[in-house]
Amino acid sequence: MTTVTLTEGEIHELAKTCLLSNGCDEANATAAARTISSAERDGALSHGLFRLPGYVASLRSGKANGHAVPKHEQLTAAAIRIDGDRGYAPLAIEYGTPLLAAAAAETGVAVLLIRNSFHFAALWPEVEALAEKDLVGLACTVNLPTVAPFGAKTAFFSTNPIAFAYPRPGKDPYVFDMASAAKARGDIGIAARDGHELPPGTGLDADGNPTTDATKVHEGGVILPFGGYKGSAIATMIELLAAGLVGDYFSYETGKTDNRDGGPAIGGEFILAMSPQVLAGPGWADHSEDFLSELGAMDGIRLPGERRFAARRSTDPIAVNADLITSIRALI
């Protein structure tokens, strides 16, 4: 694979320019570009520039609103609902996070329910933003059906990701962001593009047969849940939180209504914030740090997120697939 090197700022400007050229206003383009460039910076390639052609497709088809203005409703002191105005989730998240953080700091526990928006990115940005405010964050969302429940061969769930962040004052937070599927669909798409095989147990082909061929899984096949019935149960929980509790589309409903333009699908996101200062009281940070330090000191242990934070601190230029850059520049 041929690559070109860009700085994080250059990636942000490329993404922003592309979105502005295809119908986004300044606020929506900036928020989405920030999410894309931060994913590239942190080495999360399947959620960076790789997603940009999908954003453009949803703008050109008229599915997504590039001029969205999120609006919020204070349901209770601890519950906030945002209507994303059929725009991309990053702007709704940036709008809602300060409201959520303030509510959690006051009540101890608060939820942000995002409806009517298009989530097409990693989940760690929203939970990390909460951890930066010394709050525990949990987020999950749904999308198009691509994952077969345990025992089935037909897609019903999306990859149903879930992210969690726990603050560590003075240090990087403990963060994980993972699909409830055996592999994220974006990672499978990159494997198909680059000709890499998948681990056994990742997916089925169009005929329902197990395969390690990424192209067969990506094009007409289905992904399997991780851990069999355990991943399937977690995927079900995420559907009920991000669709049932939020009051937005379940994955199977999105599958019936989406125009399949290659871009994100409309859906909901559930974000929970908890204040350890309110819930655990003074001393929470030292107590939790003792535990995480003991865990991290064990032989063979690498805490989730460590690789991303190391990439974030690097000052080296970022290597990006050259063909992808060419295709993005052709969209401007």
PEURKA-V474201 format. One record per residue. N is the residue number from 1. RES is the residue in one letter. SS is DSSP state (hx for helix, st for strand, lp for the rest). Layout:
n->N res->RES ss->SS
n->N res->RES ss->SS
This chain:
n->1 res->M ss->lp
n->2 res->T ss->lp
n->3 res->T ss->st
n->4 res->V ss->st
n->5 res->T ss->st
n->6 res->L ss->st
n->7 res->T ss->lp
n->8 res->E ss->hx
n->9 res->G ss->hx
n->10 res->E ss->hx
n->11 res->I ss->hx
n->12 res->H ss->hx
n->13 res->E ss->hx
n->14 res->L ss->hx
n->15 res->A ss->hx
n->16 res->K ss->hx
n->17 res->T ss->hx
n->18 res->C ss->hx
n->19 res->L ss->hx
n->20 res->L ss->hx
n->21 res->S ss->hx
n->22 res->N ss->lp
n->23 res->G ss->lp
n->24 res->C ss->lp
n->25 res->D ss->lp
n->26 res->E ss->hx
n->27 res->A ss->hx
n->28 res->N ss->hx
n->29 res->A ss->hx
n->30 res->T ss->hx
n->31 res->A ss->hx
n->32 res->A ss->hx
n->33 res->A ss->hx
n->34 res->R ss->hx
n->35 res->T ss->hx
n->36 res->I ss->hx
n->37 res->S ss->hx
n->38 res->S ss->hx
n->39 res->A ss->hx
n->40 res->E ss->hx
n->41 res->R ss->hx
n->42 res->D ss->lp
n->43 res->G ss->lp
n->44 res->A ss->lp
n->45 res->L ss->hx
n->46 res->S ss->hx
n->47 res->H ss->hx
n->48 res->G ss->lp
n->49 res->L ss->hx
n->50 res->F ss->hx
n->51 res->R ss->hx
n->52 res->L ss->hx
n->53 res->P ss->hx
n->54 res->G ss->hx
n->55 res->Y ss->hx
n->56 res->V ss->hx
n->57 res->A ss->hx
n->58 res->S ss->hx
n->59 res->L ss->hx
n->60 res->R ss->hx
n->61 res->S ss->lp
n->62 res->G ss->lp
n->63 res->K ss->lp
n->64 res->A ss->lp
n->65 res->N ss->lp
n->66 res->G ss->lp
n->67 res->H ss->lp
n->68 res->A ss->lp
n->69 res->V ss->lp
n->70 res->P ss->lp
n->71 res->K ss->st
n->72 res->H ss->st
n->73 res->E ss->st
n->74 res->Q ss->st
n->75 res->L ss->st
n->76 res->T ss->st
n->77 res->A ss->lp
n->78 res->A ss->lp
n->79 res->A ss->st
n->80 res->I ss->st
n->81 res->R ss->st
n->82 res->I ss->st
n->83 res->D ss->st
n->84 res->G ss->st
n->85 res->D ss->st
n->86 res->R ss->st
n->87 res->G ss->st
n->88 res->Y ss->st
n->89 res->A ss->hx
n->90 res->P ss->hx
n->91 res->L ss->hx
n->92 res->A ss->hx
n->93 res->I ss->hx
n->94 res->E ss->hx
n->95 res->Y ss->hx
n->96 res->G ss->hx
n->97 res->T ss->hx
n->98 res->P ss->hx
n->99 res->L ss->hx
n->100 res->L ss->hx
n->101 res->A ss->hx
n->102 res->A ss->hx
n->103 res->A ss->hx
n->104 res->A ss->hx
n->105 res->A ss->hx
n->106 res->E ss->hx
n->107 res->T ss->hx
n->108 res->G ss->lp
n->109 res->V ss->st
n->110 res->A ss->st
n->111 res->V ss->st
n->112 res->L ss->st
n->113 res->L ss->st
n->114 res->I ss->st
n->115 res->R ss->st
n->116 res->N ss->st
n->117 res->S ss->st
n->118 res->F ss->st
n->119 res->H ss->lp
n->120 res->F ss->lp
n->121 res->A ss->lp
n->122 res->A ss->lp
n->123 res->L ss->lp
n->124 res->W ss->hx
n->125 res->P ss->hx
n->126 res->E ss->hx
n->127 res->V ss->hx
n->128 res->E ss->hx
n->129 res->A ss->hx
n->130 res->L ss->hx
n->131 res->A ss->hx
n->132 res->E ss->lp
n->133 res->K ss->lp
n->134 res->D ss->lp
n->135 res->L ss->st
n->136 res->V ss->st
n->137 res->G ss->st
n->138 res->L ss->st
n->139 res->A ss->st
n->140 res->C ss->st
n->141 res->T ss->st
n->142 res->V ss->lp
n->143 res->N ss->lp
n->144 res->L ss->lp
n->145 res->P ss->lp
n->146 res->T ss->lp
n->147 res->V ss->st
n->148 res->A ss->st
n->149 res->P ss->lp
n->150 res->F ss->lp
n->151 res->G ss->lp
n->152 res->A ss->lp
n->153 res->K ss->lp
n->154 res->T ss->lp
n->155 res->A ss->st
n->156 res->F ss->st
n->157 res->F ss->st
n->158 res->S ss->lp
n->159 res->T ss->lp
n->160 res->N ss->lp
n->161 res->P ss->st
n->162 res->I ss->st
n->163 res->A ss->st
n->164 res->F ss->st
n->165 res->A ss->st
n->166 res->Y ss->st
n->167 res->P ss->lp
n->168 res->R ss->lp
n->169 res->P ss->lp
n->170 res->G ss->lp
n->171 res->K ss->lp
n->172 res->D ss->lp
n->173 res->P ss->lp
n->174 res->Y ss->st
n->175 res->V ss->st
n->176 res->F ss->st
n->177 res->D ss->st
n->178 res->M ss->st
n->179 res->A ss->st
n->180 res->S ss->lp
n->181 res->A ss->st
n->182 res->A ss->lp
n->183 res->K ss->lp
n->184 res->A ss->lp
n->185 res->R ss->hx
n->186 res->G ss->hx
n->187 res->D ss->hx
n->188 res->I ss->hx
n->189 res->G ss->hx
n->190 res->I ss->hx
n->191 res->A ss->hx
n->192 res->A ss->hx
n->193 res->R ss->hx
n->194 res->D ss->hx
n->195 res->G ss->lp
n->196 res->H ss->lp
n->197 res->E ss->st
n->198 res->L ss->lp
n->199 res->P ss->lp
n->200 res->P ss->lp
n->201 res->G ss->lp
n->202 res->T ss->lp
n->203 res->G ss->st
n->204 res->L ss->st
n->205 res->D ss->lp
n->206 res->A ss->lp
n->207 res->D ss->lp
n->208 res->G ss->lp
n->209 res->N ss->lp
n->210 res->P ss->st
n->211 res->T ss->st
n->212 res->T ss->lp
n->213 res->D ss->st
n->214 res->A ss->hx
n->215 res->T ss->hx
n->216 res->K ss->hx
n->217 res->V ss->hx
n->218 res->H ss->hx
n->219 res->E ss->lp
n->220 res->G ss->lp
n->221 res->G ss->lp
n->222 res->V ss->st
n->223 res->I ss->st
n->224 res->L ss->st
n->225 res->P ss->st
n->226 res->F ss->lp
n->227 res->G ss->lp
n->228 res->G ss->lp
n->229 res->Y ss->hx
n->230 res->K ss->hx
n->231 res->G ss->hx
n->232 res->S ss->hx
n->233 res->A ss->hx
n->234 res->I ss->hx
n->235 res->A ss->hx
n->236 res->T ss->hx
n->237 res->M ss->hx
n->238 res->I ss->hx
n->239 res->E ss->hx
n->240 res->L ss->hx
n->241 res->L ss->hx
n->242 res->A ss->hx
n->243 res->A ss->hx
n->244 res->G ss->hx
n->245 res->L ss->hx
n->246 res->V ss->lp
n->247 res->G ss->lp
n->248 res->D ss->lp
n->249 res->Y ss->lp
n->250 res->F ss->lp
n->251 res->S ss->hx
n->252 res->Y ss->hx
n->253 res->E ss->hx
n->254 res->T ss->hx
n->255 res->G ss->hx
n->256 res->K ss->hx
n->257 res->T ss->hx
n->258 res->D ss->lp
n->259 res->N ss->lp
n->260 res->R ss->lp
n->261 res->D ss->lp
n->262 res->G ss->lp
n->263 res->G ss->lp
n->264 res->P ss->lp
n->265 res->A ss->lp
n->266 res->I ss->st
n->267 res->G ss->st
n->268 res->G ss->st
n->269 res->E ss->st
n->270 res->F ss->st
n->271 res->I ss->st
n->272 res->L ss->st
n->273 res->A ss->st
n->274 res->M ss->st
n->275 res->S ss->st
n->276 res->P ss->hx
n->277 res->Q ss->hx
n->278 res->V ss->hx
n->279 res->L ss->hx
n->280 res->A ss->lp
n->281 res->G ss->lp
n->282 res->P ss->lp
n->283 res->G ss->lp
n->284 res->W ss->hx
n->285 res->A ss->hx
n->286 res->D ss->hx
n->287 res->H ss->hx
n->288 res->S ss->hx
n->289 res->E ss->hx
n->290 res->D ss->hx
n->291 res->F ss->hx
n->292 res->L ss->hx
n->293 res->S ss->hx
n->294 res->E ss->hx
n->295 res->L ss->hx
n->296 res->G ss->hx
n->297 res->A ss->lp
n->298 res->M ss->lp
n->299 res->D ss->lp
n->300 res->G ss->lp
n->301 res->I ss->lp
n->302 res->R ss->lp
n->303 res->L ss->lp
n->304 res->P ss->lp
n->305 res->G ss->lp
n->306 res->E ss->hx
n->307 res->R ss->hx
n->308 res->R ss->hx
n->309 res->F ss->hx
n->310 res->A ss->hx
n->311 res->A ss->hx
n->312 res->R ss->hx
n->313 res->R ss->hx
n->314 res->S ss->lp
n->315 res->T ss->lp
n->316 res->D ss->lp
n->317 res->P ss->lp
n->318 res->I ss->st
n->319 res->A ss->st
n->320 res->V ss->st
n->321 res->N ss->st
n->322 res->A ss->hx
n->323 res->D ss->hx
n->324 res->L ss->hx
n->325 res->I ss->hx
n->326 res->T ss->hx
n->327 res->S ss->hx
n->328 res->I ss->hx
n->329 res->R ss->hx
n->330 res->A ss->lp
n->331 res->L ss->lp
n->332 res->I ss->lp
